[in-house]
Amino acid sequence: MGIRILVVEDDELIAGSLVRGLREEAFTVEREADGDSAWRALQSGGWDVVILDWWLPAQDGLSIVRRLRERDQETSVLFLTARDSVPDRVKGLNGGADDYLCKPFAFDELLARVHALVRRREGRGGTRLAYADVELDLATQRVARAGKAIDLTAKEYALLVYFLRNADQVLSRTRIYEHVWDERYDGLSNTLEVHVFDLRRRLEAHGARLIHTLRGRGYSFGLPPGTTPGDAP
């Protein structure tokens, strides 16, 4: 689980395109199609960015963002809507949104705005993850170990974020797969094992083993007792 984005959009084509595009950029994305389900999802907390349509079944987007701001000042909200008049933009921003983008839109511009919102959170000290000599910047998606940059695929990156956020815990294969792949784990696929192997190899090129296989239980991320970050693998 990296940066968590909630897409609230009732148009199936737009929502599908957004979810696919954002996941390809290594974001963890979920989607809701109406105001009531979106509000239930928001109440669970843990979202970094919400991409919110204005016209929605049940509660409208403006009502949602106003309710959200009564209890949550941290989650960034980007209005994505066909309401393109200046008064609507003013109302949306004054209602609590951090940014406003009108439909039709270019995905590259939306992505740039999402990154800008993430950088704004970084300014509040919330987007850097580190363990031992591994550092990861959620805003720039840069990864380094012992000061050396590591190039990861989108899924390896998302897997590392999840490990860093859950360091020194026993993580079952089901739990990892369902958080990182956003799918139910069928117990048959070796996709997780392949990605863990590749990520482990990249990290161990610069230091001691951090990803440990626990037979019958899953994986853990952390240094074994008595090991220091500078030890060889």
KOLVOVEX-160560 format. One record per residue: x, y, z of N, C-alpha, C in turn. Coordinates in pm, whole numbers, plus 50000, padded with zeros to 5 digits. Layout:
! KOLVOVEX-160560
<<X,Y,Z>,<X,Y,Z>,<X,Y,Z>>,
...
END
This chain:
! KOLVOVEX-160560
<<50084,49883,50000>,<50000,50000,50000>,<50088,50123,50000>>,
<<50081,50206,49891>,<50158,50327,49886>,<50069,50445,49919>>,
<<50071,50547,49834>,<49975,50655,49848>,<49837,50599,49816>>,
<<49743,50617,49907>,<49608,50561,49889>,<49517,50669,49832>>,
<<49454,50636,49719>,<49365,50729,49650>,<49226,50668,49642>>,
<<49126,50746,49679>,<48987,50707,49662>,<48929,50784,49544>>,
<<48884,50713,49442>,<48818,50773,49326>,<48668,50762,49347>>,
<<48598,50875,49348>,<48453,50875,49364>,<48394,50929,49234>>,
<<48345,50837,49152>,<48300,50871,49016>,<48196,50770,48972>>,
<<48078,50819,48929>,<47973,50726,48889>,<47979,50687,48743>>,
<<48057,50756,48661>,<48071,50720,48520>,<48170,50604,48509>>,
<<48124,50490,48459>,<48206,50369,48456>,<48330,50386,48370>>,
<<48317,50450,48254>,<48432,50466,48164>,<48539,50555,48226>>,
<<48496,50668,48281>,<48592,50759,48343>,<48657,50693,48463>>,
<<48576,50630,48548>,<48630,50566,48668>,<48728,50456,48632>>,
<<48693,50373,48534>,<48782,50265,48494>,<48914,50316,48442>>,
<<48910,50421,48362>,<49032,50480,48309>,<49119,50539,48419>>,
<<49056,50608,48513>,<49129,50667,48625>,<49196,50559,48710>>,
<<49121,50458,48745>,<49175,50353,48833>,<49292,50283,48766>>,
<<49277,50247,48640>,<49386,50179,48569>,<49510,50268,48560>>,
<<49489,50394,48520>,<49602,50484,48503>,<49676,50510,48632>>,
<<49603,50530,48740>,<49666,50559,48869>,<49737,50436,48926>>,
<<49679,50318,48906>,<49747,50197,48952>,<49876,50173,48875>>,
<<49877,50207,48747>,<50000,50194,48669>,<50111,50285,48721>>,
<<50070,50392,48792>,<50167,50484,48852>,<50204,50443,48994>>,
<<50165,50324,49033>,<50200,50264,49162>,<50120,50319,49279>>,
<<50009,50386,49253>,<49920,50427,49361>,<49829,50310,49398>>,
<<49787,50306,49522>,<49684,50212,49565>,<49550,50282,49552>>,
<<49461,50226,49471>,<49338,50297,49432>,<49215,50212,49459>>,
<<49114,50275,49517>,<48982,50214,49528>,<48880,50311,49471>>,
<<48766,50257,49431>,<48666,50341,49367>,<48529,50319,49429>>,
<<48457,50428,49447>,<48317,50424,49487>,<48234,50499,49384>>,
<<48108,50456,49366>,<48027,50511,49257>,<47914,50602,49304>>,
<<47893,50617,49434>,<47787,50706,49482>,<47830,50771,49613>>,
<<47758,50874,49650>,<47796,50953,49765>,<47791,50879,49896>>,
<<47691,50795,49915>,<47679,50724,50043>,<47793,50625,50063>>,
<<47824,50545,49960>,<47934,50448,49974>,<48067,50521,49988>>,
<<48081,50636,49920>,<48204,50714,49934>,<48221,50763,50078>>,
<<48114,50808,50139>,<48124,50857,50276>,<48159,50745,50373>>,
<<48103,50627,50350>,<48140,50513,50436>,<48288,50480,50421>>,
<<48338,50484,50298>,<48481,50457,50276>,<48568,50563,50343>>,
<<48527,50688,50335>,<48605,50796,50396>,<48608,50786,50547>>,
<<48503,50736,50606>,<48498,50724,50752>,<48600,50623,50804>>,
<<48643,50530,50718>,<48743,50433,50760>,<48880,50497,50774>>,
<<48901,50612,50710>,<49026,50686,50722>,<49139,50623,50642>>,
<<49257,50685,50649>,<49375,50631,50584>,<49393,50672,50439>>,
<<49311,50763,50388>,<49323,50808,50250>,<49419,50925,50241>>,
<<49500,50927,50136>,<49591,51038,50112>,<49529,51141,50018>>,
<<49461,51094,49914>,<49398,51182,49816>,<49261,51126,49779>>,
<<49163,51215,49766>,<49031,51178,49716>,<49007,51254,49587>>,
<<48976,51181,49480>,<48937,51242,49353>,<48786,51232,49346>>,
<<48719,51345,49348>,<48576,51350,49380>,<48495,51419,49271>>,
<<48395,51347,49219>,<48300,51409,49127>,<48199,51491,49208>>,
<<48137,51590,49143>,<48038,51672,49212>,<47900,51609,49203>>,
<<47858,51575,49079>,<47727,51512,49060>,<47738,51363,49087>>,
<<47674,51319,49195>,<47679,51178,49234>,<47541,51133,49279>>,
<<47511,51005,49262>,<47389,50953,49325>,<47400,50966,49476>>,
<<47286,50979,49541>,<47281,50999,49687>,<47345,51133,49722>>,
<<47443,51137,49810>,<47506,51263,49848>,<47588,51319,49731>>,
<<47584,51451,49714>,<47668,51511,49610>,<47808,51537,49666>>,
<<47901,51562,49574>,<48040,51578,49612>,<48065,51694,49706>>,
<<47995,51805,49687>,<48016,51921,49774>,<47975,51890,49917>>,
<<47864,51817,49935>,<47821,51779,50069>,<47925,51689,50135>>,
<<47983,51599,50055>,<48082,51505,50109>,<48206,51580,50157>>,
<<48258,51672,50074>,<48381,51739,50113>,<48357,51830,50234>>,
<<48240,51890,50243>,<48210,51972,50361>,<48205,51887,50487>>,
<<48142,51770,50480>,<48136,51681,50596>,<48276,51631,50631>>,
<<48355,51601,50528>,<48490,51552,50553>,<48574,51655,50628>>,
<<48563,51781,50588>,<48644,51884,50651>,<48605,51910,50796>>,
<<48485,51873,50834>,<48445,51887,50974>,<48523,51794,51065>>,
<<48575,51685,51008>,<48646,51586,51091>,<48786,51557,51043>>,
<<48823,51600,50922>,<48952,51563,50864>,<49006,51680,50782>>,
<<49116,51740,50832>,<49178,51851,50760>,<49299,51808,50680>>,
<<49337,51680,50689>,<49460,51633,50628>,<49442,51573,50489>>,
<<49336,51495,50468>,<49316,51427,50340>,<49297,51529,50229>>,
<<49375,51515,50123>,<49367,51608,50009>,<49251,51569,49919>>,
<<49176,51670,49873>,<49059,51647,49788>,<49076,51722,49656>>,
<<49062,51649,49546>,<49064,51707,49413>,<48926,51689,49351>>,
<<48855,51800,49327>,<48729,51792,49256>,<48757,51767,49108>>,
<<48691,51665,49052>,<48698,51635,48909>,<48555,51634,48857>>,
<<48516,51741,48789>,<48375,51759,48759>,<48353,51837,48630>>,
<<48235,51819,48572>,<48197,51895,48453>,<48146,52035,48488>>,
<<48131,52064,48614>,<48085,52198,48655>,<48204,52293,48646>>,
<<48207,52368,48535>,<48328,52444,48502>,<48315,52595,48515>>,
<<48203,52643,48570>,<48189,52787,48585>,<48276,52838,48700>>,
<<48312,52966,48694>,<48393,53025,48801>,<48321,53016,48936>>,
<<48189,53049,48944>,<48121,53036,49073>,<48127,52894,49130>>,
<<48118,52792,49041>,<48126,52654,49090>,<48266,52623,49143>>,
<<48367,52671,49073>,<48504,52647,49120>,<48526,52713,49257>>,
<<48479,52834,49270>,<48493,52905,49397>,<48420,52830,49507>>,
<<48297,52785,49477>,<48219,52712,49578>,<48288,52583,49619>>,
<<48345,52512,49522>,<48412,52388,49554>,<48536,52408,49639>>,
<<48617,52507,49603>,<48739,52534,49681>,<48705,52589,49818>>,
<<48608,52678,49826>,<48567,52730,49956>,<48500,52622,50041>>,
<<48443,52523,49974>,<48379,52414,50047>,<48478,52318,50112>>,
<<48606,52328,50074>,<48707,52244,50138>,<48797,52166,50045>>,
<<48774,52175,49912>,<48860,52105,49819>,<48997,52173,49811>>,
<<49100,52094,49783>,<49236,52148,49769>,<49267,52187,49625>>,
<<49197,52126,49531>,<49222,52155,49389>,<49094,52126,49312>>,
<<49089,52173,49187>,<48966,52164,49108>,<49007,52145,48963>>,
<<48960,52038,48900>,<48991,52009,48760>,<48862,51979,48686>>,
<<48845,52043,48572>,<48720,52029,48497>,<48730,51919,48391>>,
<<48618,51851,48369>,<48605,51755,48259>,<48566,51830,48132>>,
<<48613,51784,48016>,<48709,51676,47994>,<48849,51718,48040>>,
<<48932,51621,48071>,<49063,51650,48128>,<49168,51560,48064>>,
<<49291,51602,48073>,<49404,51519,48028>,<49457,51443,48149>>,
<<49478,51313,48134>,<49525,51234,48248>,<49658,51285,48301>>,
<<49747,51329,48211>,<49878,51379,48255>,<49862,51499,48348>>,
<<49765,51585,48319>,<49743,51701,48407>,<49688,51654,48541>>,
<<49593,51561,48540>,<49540,51510,48666>,<49652,51446,48749>>,
<<49738,51370,48683>,<49849,51306,48753>,<49942,51409,48815>>,
<<49970,51516,48741>,<50056,51622,48793>,<49993,51688,48915>>,
<<49862,51706,48912>,<49793,51767,49026>,<49794,51674,49148>>,
<<49779,51544,49123>,<49787,51448,49233>,<49926,51452,49296>>,
<<50029,51453,49213>,<50165,51460,49266>,<50186,51590,49346>>,
<<50128,51699,49299>,<50141,51826,49371>,<50074,51817,49508>>,
<<49958,51751,49514>,<49891,51734,49643>,<49973,51647,49737>>,
<<50037,51545,49681>,<50122,51458,49764>,<50243,51535,49816>>,
<<50302,51619,49730>,<50417,51700,49775>,<50375,51796,49886>>,
<<50253,51846,49877>,<50204,51936,49981>,<50196,51861,50115>>,
<<50154,51734,50110>,<50152,51653,50232>,<50294,51630,50282>>,
<<50389,51613,50189>,<50528,51593,50227>,<50579,51712,50307>>,
<<50533,51831,50270>,<50572,51950,50343>,<50527,51948,50487>>,
<<50425,51865,50515>,<50377,51848,50652>,<50444,51726,50718>>,
<<50543,51669,50647>,<50622,51561,50705>,<50556,51425,50699>>,
<<50467,51401,50604>,<50393,51275,50606>,<50423,51177,50495>>,
<<50525,51197,50412>,<50539,51107,50298>,<50677,51043,50285>>,
<<50755,51039,50390>,<50885,50972,50386>,<50879,50848,50474>>,
<<50918,50735,50417>,<50924,50610,50490>,<51070,50566,50497>>,
<<51110,50509,50609>,<51248,50464,50623>,<51254,50349,50721>>,
<<51349,50259,50696>,<51378,50150,50788>,<51524,50113,50768>>,
<<51599,50109,50879>,<51743,50084,50870>,<51803,50180,50769>>,
<<51868,50129,50664>,<51930,50218,50565>,<51848,50230,50436>>,
<<51720,50189,50441>,<51630,50201,50326>,<51545,50326,50343>>,
<<51540,50407,50238>,<51459,50529,50240>,<51370,50531,50117>>,
<<51246,50575,50137>,<51149,50582,50028>,<51071,50711,50041>>,
<<51064,50786,49932>,<50991,50912,49928>,<50862,50889,49849>>,
<<50748,50896,49919>,<50620,50870,49855>,<50583,50976,49752>>,
<<50633,51097,49768>,<50599,51204,49675>,<50672,51189,49542>>,
<<50801,51159,49547>,<50881,51148,49425>,<50896,51003,49380>>,
<<50858,50907,49466>,<50871,50764,49441>,<51017,50721,49425>>,
<<51107,50794,49488>,<51248,50757,49486>,<51279,50663,49601>>,
<<51359,50561,49570>,<51397,50461,49667>,<51549,50454,49671>>,
<<51605,50445,49790>,<51750,50432,49804>,<51782,50341,49921>>,
<<51897,50272,49910>,<51949,50195,50022>,<52095,50227,50039>>,
<<52133,50261,50161>,<52270,50303,50191>,<52313,50417,50099>>,
<<52217,50503,50067>,<52246,50619,49983>,<52250,50591,49834>>,
<<52227,50466,49795>,<52233,50429,49653>,<52092,50410,49599>>,
<<52063,50477,49487>,<51930,50471,49429>,<51898,50330,49380>>,
<<51772,50289,49397>,<51725,50159,49352>,<51608,50180,49258>>,
<<51616,50121,49141>,<51511,50133,49040>,<51416,50015,49054>>,
<<51289,50043,49084>,<51190,49938,49105>,<51078,49949,49003>>,
<<51015,49837,48972>,<50893,49840,48893>,<50781,49897,48981>>,
<<50668,49930,48919>,<50557,49988,48994>,<50508,49892,49103>>,
<<50500,49764,49073>,<50450,49670,49172>,<50553,49642,49280>>,
<<50681,49637,49245>,<50786,49622,49347>,<50785,49741,49442>>,
<<50764,49860,49386>,<50757,49981,49468>,<50640,49973,49567>>,
<<50522,49936,49516>,<50404,49927,49603>,<50425,49821,49711>>,
<<50492,49712,49676>,<50521,49607,49772>,<50617,49657,49881>>,
<<50719,49733,49841>,<50813,49787,49939>,<50744,49885,50033>>,
<<50657,49969,49980>,<50582,50062,50065>,<50504,49986,50171>>,
<<50438,49879,50129>,<50359,49801,50224>,<50448,49738,50331>>,
<<50562,49685,50289>,<50655,49628,50386>,<50704,49735,50485>>,
<<50740,49852,50434>,<50791,49958,50521>,<50685,50004,50621>>,
<<50562,50009,50577>,<50455,50053,50667>,<50417,49945,50768>>,
<<50466,49824,50746>,<50432,49714,50836>,<50557,49638,50878>>,
<<50667,49712,50898>,<50794,49649,50934>,<50784,49575,51067>>,
<<50862,49467,51077>,<50871,49386,51199>,<50739,49320,51237>>,
<<50654,49298,51137>,<50530,49225,51159>,<50529,49099,51074>>,
<<50453,49000,51117>,<50430,48881,51034>,<50315,48914,50940>>,
<<50343,48906,50810>,<50245,48942,50709>,<50211,48818,50626>>,
<<50087,48776,50631>,<50047,48658,50553>,<50045,48692,50405>>,
<<50057,48589,50322>,<50051,48609,50177>,<49918,48670,50137>>,
<<49811,48623,50199>,<49678,48677,50166>,<49671,48825,50196>>,
<<49718,48863,50314>,<49713,49005,50353>,<49794,49092,50258>>,
<<49915,49048,50224>,<49999,49127,50133>,<49933,49139,49995>>,
<<49891,49026,49942>,<49836,49026,49806>,<49713,49114,49795>>,
<<49623,49103,49892>,<49498,49177,49882>,<49517,49326,49904>>,
<<49624,49367,49973>,<49652,49510,49989>,<49728,49567,49870>>,
<<49823,49493,49817>,<49910,49547,49712>,<49849,49529,49574>>,
<<49781,49416,49554>,<49722,49391,49421>,<49575,49430,49414>>,
<<49513,49466,49525>,<49371,49503,49529>,<49283,49392,49473>>,
<<49322,49267,49495>,<49246,49152,49449>,<49245,49046,49558>>,
<<49150,48956,49549>,<49146,48845,49643>,<49254,48744,49606>>,
<<49319,48687,49705>,<49426,48591,49683>,<49367,48452,49670>>,
<<49395,48385,49557>,<49336,48253,49536>,<49424,48139,49587>>,
<<49545,48171,49635>,<49632,48070,49689>,<49706,47988,49585>>,
<<49680,48011,49457>,<49741,47932,49350>,<49847,48010,49274>>,
<<49828,48138,49257>,<49920,48220,49179>,<50054,48236,49251>>,
<<50162,48239,49173>,<50294,48264,49231>,<50340,48408,49206>>,
<<50245,48495,49167>,<50279,48634,49137>,<50348,48701,49255>>,
<<50295,48684,49374>,<50354,48746,49492>,<50497,48698,49514>>,
<<50518,48568,49507>,<50651,48513,49530>,<50753,48568,49431>>,
<<50713,48581,49304>,<50803,48633,49202>,<50843,48776,49232>>,
<<50747,48859,49271>,<50777,48999,49300>,<50859,49014,49427>>,
<<50831,48931,49528>,<50911,48935,49650>,<51055,48896,49620>>,
<<51074,48793,49538>,<51209,48751,49500>,<51286,48864,49432>>,
<<51219,48931,49336>,<51286,49039,49262>,<51317,49157,49354>>,
<<51223,49194,49441>,<51246,49304,49533>,<51359,49270,49630>>,
<<51358,49148,49682>,<51464,49106,49773>,<51600,49115,49707>>,
<<51608,49072,49581>,<51735,49075,49508>,<51787,49218,49492>>,
<<51698,49309,49461>,<51740,49449,49441>,<51788,49511,49573>>,
<<51718,49482,49681>,<51758,49537,49811>,<51889,49477,49859>>,
<<51907,49347,49838>,<52027,49280,49888>,<52152,49314,49808>>,
<<52134,49380,49695>,<52251,49426,49621>,<52327,49534,49698>>,
<<52261,49592,49801>,<52322,49703,49875>,<52325,49682,50025>>,
<<52292,49562,50073>,<52294,49544,50218>,<52238,49411,50261>>,
<<52218,49398,50390>,<52172,49273,50451>,<52029,49240,50411>>,
<<51995,49113,50429>,<51860,49069,50397>,<51758,49136,50489>>,
<<51650,49185,50428>,<51543,49249,50503>,<51411,49174,50491>>,
<<51389,49107,50379>,<51264,49035,50357>,<51287,48888,50390>>,
<<51215,48839,50490>,<51234,48703,50538>,<51109,48620,50513>>,
<<51130,48500,50460>,<51020,48406,50437>,<50996,48326,50565>>,
<<50872,48326,50611>,<50834,48252,50732>,<50748,48134,50688>>,
<<50804,48018,50692>,<50736,47901,50638>,<50598,47882,50699>>,
<<50499,47875,50611>,<50363,47853,50655>,<50292,47975,50710>>,
<<50364,48087,50721>,<50304,48208,50779>,<50307,48327,50686>>,
<<50407,48338,50598>,<50414,48452,50507>,<50552,48513,50506>>,
<<50558,48646,50528>,<50684,48718,50522>,<50693,48817,50638>>,
<<50816,48857,50668>,<50837,48970,50757>,<50945,49059,50696>>,
<<50938,49188,50728>,<51035,49285,50677>,<51108,49345,50795>>,
<<51239,49326,50800>,<51317,49383,50909>,<51453,49316,50917>>,
<<51540,49373,50998>,<51673,49317,51019>,<51667,49206,51124>>,
<<51736,49095,51100>,<51740,48990,51202>,<51818,49039,51324>>,
<<51793,48979,51440>,<51863,49023,51562>,<52014,49019,51544>>,
<<52083,49124,51593>,<52227,49130,51587>,<52284,49178,51456>>,
<<52196,49212,51359>,<52241,49258,51229>,<52235,49410,51224>>,
<<52334,49470,51163>,<52336,49615,51144>,<52315,49646,50997>>,
<<52267,49766,50964>,<52240,49801,50825>,<52357,49784,50731>>,
<<52480,49798,50780>,<52595,49790,50691>,<52646,49650,50666>>,
<<52586,49549,50731>,<52632,49412,50712>,<52608,49364,50571>>,
<<52694,49279,50523>,<52675,49220,50390>,<52561,49120,50395>>,
<<52495,49094,50278>,<52389,48996,50276>,<52441,48855,50304>>,
END
